[in-house]
Amino acid sequence: MGHLPKAEISAASLHTSMLQDVVPSAVGSDILLYSYHRSFNGFAAKLTNEEAEKLRGKEGVVSVFLSQKKQLHTSRSWDFMGFSKKVRRSVIESDIVVGMLDTGIWPESESFNDTGFGPLPTKWKGTCQKSANFTCNKKIIGARYYRANGDFGPDDFKSPRDSEGHGSHTASTAAGGLVSKASLYGLAKGTARGGVPSARIAVYKICWSDGCYDEDILAAFDDAIADGVDIISLSVGSIFSSEYFEDTIAIGAFHSMKNGVLTSNSAGNSGPDPASITNFSPWSLSVAASTIDRKFVTKVKLGNGEIYEGTSINTFDLKGKMYPFIFGGAAPNTSQDYTSDARYCAPGSLNQTLVKGKIVFCDYESDGEGPIEAGAVGAVFQTGGNKDYVFAYTLPLSNLNLDDGRIVFNYVNTTENPTATIFKTTVEDNQFAPYVVSFSSRGPNPVTADILKPDLTAPGVDILAAWSEATTLTEDEDDTRVVPYNIISGTSMSCPHATGAAAYVKSFHPTWSPAAIKSALMTTAYSMSTENNIEGEFAFGAGHINPAVAAQPGLIYDAGEIDYVKFLCGQGYTPKYIQLITGNNNSCSEETSGTVWDLNYPSFALSGSPGNSITRVFHRTVTNVGSAVSTYQAVVRAPPGLIIQVQPSVLSFKSLGQKQSFVVTVGAEVGNSMISGSLTWDDGLHQVRSPIVAFASLME
């Protein structure tokens, strides 16, 4: 996806002409799905493999790739970070527009009430796409939807309205208004709010009941940039990693960066496997997910009086009534030859006559569909899986760990007439928070190992936020609970926290570049311990987001399009390729090719082969945005095996906006693991911290 053509040639005409060269029958047909022309140059079309290959070889074509389907990466959290309702606010917060690329929005939610909002920002060029069941207001000032293939599911709304819940949840987390006494059936009760409650929201519905397609994602980026959003939030990603310009999200984020708009991305939900992160371009913000200081506990009481703590979100109240308790393996559906699967309570495996009206014990965690269709009152699962996040189910259910599970298993199988009950979920303190949750995708960066990813972490576990009332609490058709607020987990939830924080910084510094805002968030992040995060910076990046101080970072590591072009030259992209992307007459030479270690990034990473020593030299420049006259000392933390030298070790500034450069030389003895340290620039008021990570790379 390249730059826009010169004004005398319309992008749409150019796209049609190119298609006609490849597919003569394209004239007047429905082959052209989208012509991207508002913010960048490209198109989506229906082509055969042969036609795509022919187009790939034409002059002026940057890349041709198959459209793929991407996945959604699915209150107390802001207070947990020290970002209270009384935090200092910018007078122009209501001029900030947050662009949400997601499943749409539920406009009637109290989180999107526009009471007290003034006129729309004068910069706004967007629109509210007309549809029968959707209207915008002064809070939701723009709304569009995208579905190039024209196929809609039975539950999909042909409008920006959210039928899934995900988009309403992320939008309210980033920029929802203050809603007191919000809860999920009394759980997590408090004031639900976004990071920038006075900001406006623009909705770009790209995700539907069957996923989120590449051609729609690019169309939304094209519009959002031209409409005038200040931040783009995208809690969506691929299953597998791709090169930067074969990934629509990286492409869209590059063009948003060119236009001064930061893209905030979810890291992905494929953790804790290494290099599982899928959104990792250096020009976007990659956000991991971590816990907050509460956890949900669902207790199980047995007929012998013993009580065991499990996990789930159970809103059902059995009022302490004891029900007959049966092991799934003792109630197989023999008519369907499900004898071996009954212990796991798989769908269709249970004998309804034996299970109906009872609580069933299952040997494996599932979605509860098997017990539900068998008529069970509730279910108790034992599982060795991670317990650091929870799900809601369509019946009373609790997940026990293996130790307690064995005891309960013994009880249900050796007791005459065993009974049990499942209590409604309660909330307890999580004293170990924050730590990165198990599902959050990890680094290292699978394409450019020496750009540390993720960039930082934010709350993404058990988050209460707005929900669509067109679906149910669990999105299951058997569920009858329709709720205005729901509790869910995912890097989809952490991403809008970072989005809200970025919008908060932008409200104080409207002229700052995307890189400057990203730097402010990263260098002010809370440091985190490897004690609860064994993958270290590959789990949490620069640390846990700290939005209250991010607007006053002291120093920033700034970068613009030319810096990323130098980086791309150094990564082996050809001048022709880069010219097509940027629209500038860039050439790659010794002067314009930069190593990955010279990109002005707020973190430092170096990799080598296992068992060898490595040394890398990093060139960095910081800009003074703190006190006009100030002196910063370099404070280095270097554990054994890591040598860090900084020259000069003192930076003196005489004015705001003044830049100072320095060189960091890092030497490391890498075995088969990671060594991490840090560099902090400290003037007594600001601590500008950057992680330094050396590791053994297992990638070719």
N, C-alpha and C positions, 0 to 999 in steps of 0.2 A: 504494500500500500504506500504509494508515493505522495509527493507534494501535488498541489493543485496546478493545472495547466495555466498558461498565460490567458489573460482575460478574453482575448479574441476567439479562443476556442473553448466551447463549453465542454465540461467533463462528460456530460451525458452523450453528446454527439461523438466524442472521442471513443467512449466505451461501446457505443452502437457500431461504430466503424470497425473497431477491433474485432468485435464479435462477428460481423459480416464477413471479415477476411477468413475467419476460422469456420464459421457455420453460415454459409450463404442463405440458408432458409431462416436465419434469425430475424429477418426484417418483419416487424409487426407481430412477432411471436411472443410467447411468455417465457422465453429462454432467459432474458435479463431479469433478475430478481430485484437487485438493488443497484443504484448508481450512487456511490459515495462521493459527494462533491462539495459539501458545505465546509468541511474542515480538512479533508485529505482526499486523495484521488485513488479510486479503486472501484471494483464492482463485484457482485455475486451473480453467477449465471449457472444454468443447468448445462453441463457439458459431459461428453463421453471422455474416457481416458485418452483416446487418440486426439480429440479436440483440445483437451487440456494441455497435452504435450505439445501440440502445434502452437498454442497460445504462449506456452512457456518459452518458446524459442523466438518470439517476436521482439523486435526492438522496443525498448521502453518498458518492458515488463519486469517488475522487481521479483515477484514470486507468484506461483500458482499452487494452491494447496487445497486439499479436500476439506469441505466444511465438516466439522465434527460437532457432536453434541457434548456440551459441558454440563457439570453437575453443580447444584447448589452446595456450598460448604456449610451445611448446618450442623431502675430501682435502687438495689443496694450497691451495684457495681461502681457507680461514680463516687459515692461516699467512701467506699473501700479504698479508692485511690487517693483520697484526700481532696477530692474535687467536689466541694460542697455546693449547696444551692446558693450560698452567699458569696461564692467566689467572684472576684472582680470581673465585670463584663464590659465589653467594648460598646461604645455608643452606636457603632455601625453593624452590630451583630445581625440585625434584621435585614441588612442588605446582602448578607452572605447567602448564596444559593448552593445547597447540597444536592448533587445529582446522584440518584439512586438507581442503579441498573440491577433489576431484580424481578420478582414475580408480580410487581404492581403494588397497590396500596389499598387499604380499606379506609376510604375518606371520612366515613362517619365516626371513626375512632376518636375518643376524647383527646388522644395524643395529638391529633391534627386539627383541633379546634382553632379557628382563626380570630377568636375574640381578642380585641386589643391591637391587632395588626393594622399597620397603616398601608398606604399605597404600595404597589409593587415596585421593586427597585428599577430605576430608570434604565439601567444597563440591560434589563431582561429582554431577550428576543425570542423566547420560547412560546409555546402554544399549549392549549389544553385540547387534545384531540377529541373531537365530538363523538359521543356515543350515548346510547339511550339510558344507560344506568350509571353514569359517572359525571360529576361536576367538580371543578377545582374551586379553591377559595383563596384567601390571602395567605394561607400557610402552605398549601399545596398549589404552587403557582404555575406548574407545568406538568403535563402528563401525556405520554405517547405510548403506543404499543407496537410490537414488531412480530410478524409471523409470515416470513417470505413464502413458505410452502403452502400457506392457506389451510392447513389441516388443524382443526380445533377439536379437542376432546370434549366429551359430554359435560364435563364440569368446568371447562374453560370459559371465561368471559371474553367476548370480543371487544375488549375495552381495557383501560389501564387498571381496572378493578382487580384486586387480589383474591384469587380463589384458593390459594395455598396457605397463606399466613406468613410465609418467610419474608416477603417484601415489606409487609407492615411491621414486622418485628425489627428488621434491620433499620428501616426508616425512623421508627420511634426511638431506637437506641442511639442513632446518630443525632437526630434533631427534633425529637418529639417534645411537645410541651409538658408542663408539670401537671401530673394527674395524681391527686392524693387518694389514699386508701385503695390503690390498685393491688390486686392479688390474684392468685389462682386458687379459688375456693378457700381463701384464707391463708394460703401459703405465700411466703415472701411478701407479706403485706407492707406497704409503704408508699412513698411517692415515686411513681414511675416518671422518668424524664430522660431526655437526650442530652448530649454534650453541649449543644447550642440550641436551647429551647426557643430562642427568638429568631433563629434562622429560618429561611424558606426551604421548601423541598420541591425538587423537580423529579418526576417519576418517569423512568424509561423501562417499560415492561418487556423483558427479553426472555423470560423463563415461563414455561408452561407445564402442564401436567406430565409431559414426556421429556422435559429437560430444556436446555438453553443452547440455541444453535449459533454457530460462528457468524453466519451472514447477518443474523439479527443483532448480535453483539456489536459488530462493526458499524451497522447502521445507527445504533444507539449512541456509540461514541461520536460518530460524525455529527449527529444532531446536538448532543449535550455540549460539545465544545463550542459549536456555533451559537447555541442558545444563550451562552453566557454563564454556565455554572462555574462555581469557584473550586469545588472539590468533586471528584467522582469516586463513588464507593461501589465496589464490585465484589460481592461474596460468592464468587463463581470460579470454577477452575476445571482443568482437564484431569483425567485419571493419570496420564503420563506426561512427562516433561517434553518440551519441544524447543528447538532453536528459536531465538528471539523473534525473527521475522517469519516464522511459520506458526506463530501463536497469535491469534486475534487479540487477546487481551494485552500482550506485550506491544503489539502494533498500535492498538488504540491508545495505550498509555504513553507511547512515544509521541504520538501526535498531540495528545493532551498536554504533555510536558512542553512541547514546542510552543503551545499556545498559553502557557502559564498556569496550567491546571494540574494539580497533583492527583494521581490515581492511587487510592487505597485498596489493597487486595488482600483477600484471605489466603493464608499460606497453604491450606488444604487439610483434609481430614484423614490422611493416610499414614499417620504416625503410629508407633514411634520408629518406623523403618528409616534408616539413613537415606539421605538424598531423595526423600519422598515429596519435598516441596515442589509445587507446580507453578506458582506465581513468583518469579524471582528476578525479573528484569531490573537492572540497576536504576532505571528512571522511575520506578514505582515503589510504593511502600508495601512491604510484605509483612503481614501480621500473623503471629502465632497466637494460640489460645491458652489462657491460664485460669486458675481457680480464684474464687473470692472466699471470704472468711465465713462461709456458711455451707452446710451440707444437708442433704435430705435423707432422713432415716425412716425406714418402714419396719416396724417391729412385728414379729410373729410370736404368738403365745400358744404353747402346746397344752394339751389336757392335763399334763403333770405339773403345770404351773410355771415351767421354765419359759423364759422370754429370750429371743434372739434378735439381734439387730441386722436387718438387711438394707438394701438400697432400692429405691424406685421413687416415682412420684405417684402416690396413691391418694386420690381425692375421695375415694369411696369410704364410707363409714359403716362397718358391720356392727357397730355399737357393742363390741366385746362379745357378741354371741359366738359360742363354740359350735363349729360345724364338723361333721364327719370328715376324716382326713384319710386319703388313700394315695398309695404310690402308683404313678402312672404305669409302671412295669407290671403291676398286679391287675391292671384293667385294660388289657390289649383288645383291639378290635380284630378278633380272630376271623371275622367274616371277610376281611380284606387282607389277611395274612400280614398284619402289622405287629406281630408279636415282639420283634426285636426293637422296633422304633417306639413302642409305647412308653418305655422308660424316659425317653426324651420329650414325650408329649407332642410329637410332630402332628401336623394337621392330618386328620383322618385316622390316626393311630389309636385313639382311645375309644373304649366301649361306653357309649352314652348312658346305657342303663346303669352301669356301675359308677360312673363319674358324676352324673347329674346331681346337683344339690350339694356337692362335696367340695372340699378344698383338695387339690391334687398336688402331689410332690413330684417334681420333674428333675431329671438328672442333667439338664442342660439349659442354658439361657436361650430364650427365643422371644418372639413378639407376642406370645400368649395365644396365638390363633387356635392351636390345638385344644387347649382347655376350654376356650370360649365356645367353639362349635360342639364340644361334647357336653356343654351345659354346666360346667364347673362354676361354683360360687367364687372361687379364687384359686390362686396358684402360688406355690413356693418353689423357686428354682435354686439349684446350687450350681455355682459356676466359679471357675478359676480365672475368669476374665477380670479386666480392670474395673475397679469400683470408684474411680475418680470422677465419674459423671453418671447421670441417671436418665431413665426414660419414664414416660407415662404409658400406661397400658389401658386396655378397655375393660379390665376387671381388676379386683383387688389382687395385688401381686407384690412379692418381695424377692429380691435376689440375695441369697446367703453366700458367704464365702465357703470354701471347701471344708474347713474345720468344723464350722457350725452345721454345714450341710450334712456331714457324716453323722453327727449326733442326731439331727432331725430324721435323717434317713433310717437310722437304727430304731428311733422311736416309732416311726410310722409302720415299720415292718415287724416289730417284735411286741407291740402293745395290742392288747385286745380292745377293740373299739376305740382306736385313736381319734382324737379331736384336735382342732386348732382354730385359731382366728387370726386375722391380719388387721392391724391397726391402721388408721389413717396416718399418712406421713407427717412427721414433725421436723422442725428445723433445729439444727445444732451448730455450734461453732466449729469451724475448720481451722484449727490452730496452726496448721502447716502452710496455709496459703500466704502468698501466692506461689504456685509451682505450675509448670507447663503440663497440661493434661496429656494423657497417653495418646489420644487420637490426633493431636496436633502434628502436622507434617514437619519433618526435621530437615535440616541441611545435612551435608554441605550443598552448595549451589551445584546442580547437576550439569550446567552448561559452562559457567565460569567459576571454577572452584575457589578462586581467590577474591571473589566478591562475597562477603559473608551474608548469608541469608539463613533464617528470616531476619528482618531488621530489628524487630522488637516484639514484645508480647503484650496482650491486653486481655481483660476479662472475657471469657468465652464459654464458661461453664455454668449451667443452671441460671440463665439470665431471664428475668421477667420483662416482657415488653408486649407491645400491641399485637393483636392477632386478627385474622380475618374471620368474620362471623358467617362466611359462606362455607366454611369447613368445620371440622370438629377439633377437639383438643388433641387427638392423636392422628388426625387426618384419615382415620379408619372409618369405613362405611358402617361398621357395627357400633360405632361410638355415637351416643346421642348428646354428648356434652358440647355445647357451643359456648365459647368463652371470648370475652373482649381482650383478655391478656393471658399469655401462656409462658411457660418456662421451658426453654430448650437450650441445647448446647451445640457448639461448633465453632470453627474459625470464622464461620459466617457471622457469629455473634461478636467475636473480638474485632473483626474488621471495622464495623460501624463505630465501635468505641474509638478506634484510632482515627476514623473519619471525623467524628465529632471533635476530637482533640485537635486535629489538623485544621478544621474549620474555626475552632476557637483561636488558634494561633493566627490564622489568616485574618480574623476580625480585628486583631491589633496591628497586623502588618500586611495590609492589603496589597502592597507592591512586592512582597517577598516571592521569590521563585519557588517552584515545587521542591527543588533540592534544599533550599533554605529552610522551608517548613519541615521537611523530613529530617534535616540535621538537628533542628531544635527539638524535635520529639525524641530522636535517638540519643543525643548527648545529655539530655536531662533525665533520661529514664532511670528508675531505681535499679541499682545493681542487684543481681540475683545469685544465689548460691548453687553450686553443683551438688550440694548435699541431697537436695530433692529433685535435681535435674541432672542426671548423670551425663546427658549429652551436651551439657553446658551451653555455650553460645549457639550451637546448632539447634538447640531447643528454643532459646529466648532471645538470641541476637544481642542487641545492646542492653537489653534488660526490660523491666516492666514499665509501661508508659506512665508518665507522671504529668498529666495535663496542666495542673495548677501552676507549675513553674516553667512549662515549655514556651510560654510567650516571652520569657525573659532569659534566653539561653546564654547571654554574654557574648559568645562567639558562634559563628556559623560556618560550616563547610559548604560553600556555594558551588553550583555547577549549572551549566546550560547546555544547549544543543551542541555547541562546538566541542565541549568536553566529552560528550557521549560519542560524537563522531570520531574524535581521536581514539577513544576507547575501542570503537568498532573497527577502525583501521588497524589497531594493534591486535585485534582478534582475528584478522585475516579477511574481513569483508572488503570487496574490491571497490575502487573509487567509483566505478560506474553504478554499482549497486547502491552505494551510499548517496550518490547524486540523485538517483531516482527516488530514494526515500525522502531526502531532505529538500530537494529542489534547489540546492545551492551547488555552485561549481567547486565542490570539495574534492581535493585530491589527497591521496595517501602518500606521504613521503616521510623521511626521517623526522622532519620538523612537525608534521601533523599526525604522526602515528604515536600514540601513547600506550605505554604498558598498562596492564590492569592495575599495577601497584601505584600508578600515577593518577588514576581517576580520583578526583577530590571527594572521596567518600568518607563518611563519618566513622567508619570502622576499618580495621586492618586485618587482612587474612593472608597467610602464606602456606602453601602446601608443597610437600615433597614426597619422595618414595619412602616407604617404611624403612626405618633403621639408619637413615642418612641425616646428615646435618645440612641445613639450608640457611641462606642469608638473602634477605630482600631489602631493597632500599625504596622507601615510600616518600614521595614529594607531596606536600599538602600546603594549602593556603587557607587561612581563616580570616573572616571579616568581623570587625568589631561592631557589635550591636548592643553592647552593654553600657558601661560608663565611658564617657568620651576620653578621659584621661585615665588609663589603667595599665597595670603591669601584671602579666600572667606568668606563673612559674609552672614548669613541667613537673608533674608528679607521676612517677613511673612505678607500676606494680609488676614485678617480674619474678615468677616462681623459678625454682631450679630447672635448668634446661632451656630457659628463655633469656636472651640478652637483648635489652632494648636501649638504644642510644638516641637521644633527641638533640638536634642542633638547629638553631640555638635553643637553649633550655629556658630562656626568658624572652617573652614577647612584650614590648612596650608600645602602647598606642597613645596617640595625642588627639584623635578625633573619631567620631562615629563614622562608620563606613570605611575606615582605613583597613587595608589588607596587610597581612604579614605572612611570609612563607617560612616553612621549616622542613627539615628532613628527618625521617625516622628510619633508623637502621635496625633491623631485627634479625637476630641469629637464633636458631633453634636446633635442638637435637630431638628429632621426632622418632619415636618408636612406632607402635601401632595405635597410638591414641592421640589425644589433643592436649596441647598445653595452652593455657590462656592467661593473659595479663591485661594491663590497661595503661592508657595514657590519659591523664587528666590535666587540663589547663586550669589553674586556680588563681583567681585574683583576690581571694578572701571573701568575695560575695557570690561569684559564679564558679561552679565546678563543671567544666566541660569535658565529659568523660567519653572515651572511645575504647571499645574492646580491641584487644590484639590477640589473634588466634593463629597458632601454628599447628598443623596436623598432617598426618600421613594420608595421602590421597590414594584411594583404591581405584580411581577412574583412570582410563587410558589417557 
